[in-house]
Amino acid sequence: MLTLTGYLVAVACGLGVFLIHSWIKDGLRRIPGPRGLPFFGNAFQLSPTSMHVQLYEMAQKYGPVMKFKIFTKTFVVLNTADVIHEATIKRDTDFIGRPPFPRAEYVIKTDIAITSFDHPKYSLLRRVGTKALKTYGTGVAKMERVMHEVLQDMVEDLSSCTDQPVDTQKLSLNFVSCIILTLTYGVKPSFNDPEYKQLHEMNAGLKAVLHQQENNPILDLYPVLFGLRKLLFRKTDRLLEETNQLLKKLILPKITEAKETYDEENLRGCLDHFIKAQKEELDEYGKHLLDDSCIQGLLLDFIGAGMETSLSSLSQAFLDFLHDPLMVKQIQAEIDDNFEPNETISLKDRHKLPLLEAYVHENLRVLSQAALMLPHFTLRDTQVGGYQIPAGTRVIMNNFSASHNPAVYTEPFECKPERFLDKNGQVVPPGHPAKHNATSFGMGRRVCPGELLAKSRIFLFLAGILQKFDIGRAGDLPDRDVRSYPLSVVIDPPPVKAIFTLRNCVE
């Protein structure tokens, strides 16, 4: 019989053999990264709201490819544009998956963003969504017309409260919401429609659900626990149900109403294009391939992603303008030199405003609002940056580190639009290091399909504001260092109030 001591030695030897075997079988062991605790990994080292900054600092130590662990799950992090390019373009079908995401799937259902490439409906959803975007025509002409109408409403609204403090976050919300709802449903609401507040609440709920580090992400790491959420994770369950109810209140009636008034000869907005696709896309037995949950998912992609990226960029723009009035004067001088005071600025005029266009690029680079993107998932054994990556690995494309790479950008957290201008004062071409390393919208097949629309919205908004108004401080001015901003799904700049004074351009 074994003595107690002998038994303990046997157990220790067995555990040692198991750990050594696990280490040998770990295909990711050669990738550098911070040490963690047994079982817990690095879970207690990473803060949910400042993870983008922590991973940036780790990237300076561990290099282009690194890893960390949350409990027993290993995350590989790609920190430079070159390795992100290798993964998403050179080896795109290897890295194009999404890991299980039951919290989001419970609320959003089936969409483009969270659905994995190997899902049977992903290709169809991507094709339908891209086709809807293309309905705006070459140069996004329909969107531009809508934007000019909304800009006019905004100018009138601001003109009525000139020289009074204005909440720039609410101003941006009204502007972006009005455009997105018009393009989505085909009817333009008023500039101060109360529905915008509900829309903002819905987006806040979705951001909480999508947050990778808060509200019990263990449910995504170990999906078997999701079925126990009502018992073990009541707060998360309550959040999911509240968000679901809000979606039922705001989204489902829109789908029902659009179907009742649908006219194939008069498609009003994206929703009508989704309904058209639903009617046309049938399987071999004549069954609809797109159900209403797919339409809801596509709508949430268009509304949620479109709102959040534009809102955060415009919030950052106001902070930049208030911190750097000289830059504002330079952009306004560029506008005044090329346009009459009441002349409409169009997207085709971007070449006349290279400094403003360069600022848009720099705004997106510095803010890097989708700092860590949604995680990718390897669909097969592959490699990146010289390291072997097994199938089923979660991979983070670290946009924040790539866009602030000190080897590419001197003083990477300073706002310097001239980074994107050549020696002749024109915007640098695609492929230039300044553009190549700014990965705000992702790369490859998972690139954000709304990139062109987002950049166009931001450009026209800023052109319209700076042409019509001078912008002044109204009280204390928050810091604009993006490292101090909290991370949720996107990086959220702090709100700021400003005073808008009408220039000599509006009668």
Stockholm file with secondary structure:
# STOCKHOLM 1.0

chainA/1-507         MLTLTGYLVAVACGLGVFLIHSWIKDGLRRIPGPRGLPFFGNAFQLSPTSMHVQLYEMAQKYGPVMKFKIFTKTFVVLNTADVIHEATIKRDTDFIGRPPFPRAEYVIKTDIAITSFDHPKYSLLRRVGTKALKTYGTGVAKMERVMHEVLQDMVEDLSSCTDQPVDTQKLSLNFVSCIILTLTYGVKPSFNDPEYKQLHEMNAGLKAVLHQQENNPILDLYPVLFGLRKLLFRKTDRLLEETNQLLKKLILPKITEAKETYDEENLRGCLDHFIKAQKEELDEYGKHLLDDSCIQGLLLDFIGAGMETSLSSLSQAFLDFLHDPLMVKQIQAEIDDNFEPNETISLKDRHKLPLLEAYVHENLRVLSQAALMLPHFTLRDTQVGGYQIPAGTRVIMNNFSASHNPAVYTEPFECKPERFLDKNGQVVPPGHPAKHNATSFGMGRRVCPGELLAKSRIFLFLAGILQKFDIGRAGDLPDRDVRSYPLSVVIDPPPVKAIFTLRNCVE
#=GR chainA/1-507 SS CCCHHHHHHHHHHHHHHHHHHHHHHCTTTTSCCCCCBTTTBTTTTCCTTTHHHHHHHHHHHHCSEEEEEETTEEEEEECSHHHHHIIIIITHHHHBBCCCCHHHHHHHCSCSSSSCTTSTTHHHHHHHHHHHHHTTTTTTHHHHHHHHHHHHHHHHHHHTTTTSEEEHHHHHHHHHHHHHHHHHHSCCCCTTCTHHHHHHHHHHHHHHHHCSSSSCTHHHHSGGGGGGHHHHCHHHHHHHHHHHHHHHHHTHHHHHHHHHTCCTTSCCSHHHHHHHHHHHCBCTTSCBSSCHHHHHHHHHIIIIIHHHHHHHHHHHHHHHHHHCHHHHHHHHHHHHHHSCTTCCCCGGGGGGCHHHHHHHHHHHHHHCSSSSCSCEECSSSEEETTEEECTTCEEEECHHHHHTCTTTSSSTTSCCGGGGBCTTSSBCCTTSHHHHTCCTTCCGGGSCTTHHHHHHHHHHHHHHHHHHEEEEECSCCCCCCGGGSCBSSSBCCCCCEEEEEECTTCC
#=GC SS_cons         CCCHHHHHHHHHHHHHHHHHHHHHHCTTTTSCCCCCBTTTBTTTTCCTTTHHHHHHHHHHHHCSEEEEEETTEEEEEECSHHHHHIIIIITHHHHBBCCCCHHHHHHHCSCSSSSCTTSTTHHHHHHHHHHHHHTTTTTTHHHHHHHHHHHHHHHHHHHTTTTSEEEHHHHHHHHHHHHHHHHHHSCCCCTTCTHHHHHHHHHHHHHHHHCSSSSCTHHHHSGGGGGGHHHHCHHHHHHHHHHHHHHHHHTHHHHHHHHHTCCTTSCCSHHHHHHHHHHHCBCTTSCBSSCHHHHHHHHHIIIIIHHHHHHHHHHHHHHHHHHCHHHHHHHHHHHHHHSCTTCCCCGGGGGGCHHHHHHHHHHHHHHCSSSSCSCEECSSSEEETTEEECTTCEEEECHHHHHTCTTTSSSTTSCCGGGGBCTTSSBCCTTSHHHHTCCTTCCGGGSCTTHHHHHHHHHHHHHHHHHHEEEEECSCCCCCCGGGSCBSSSBCCCCCEEEEEECTTCC
//
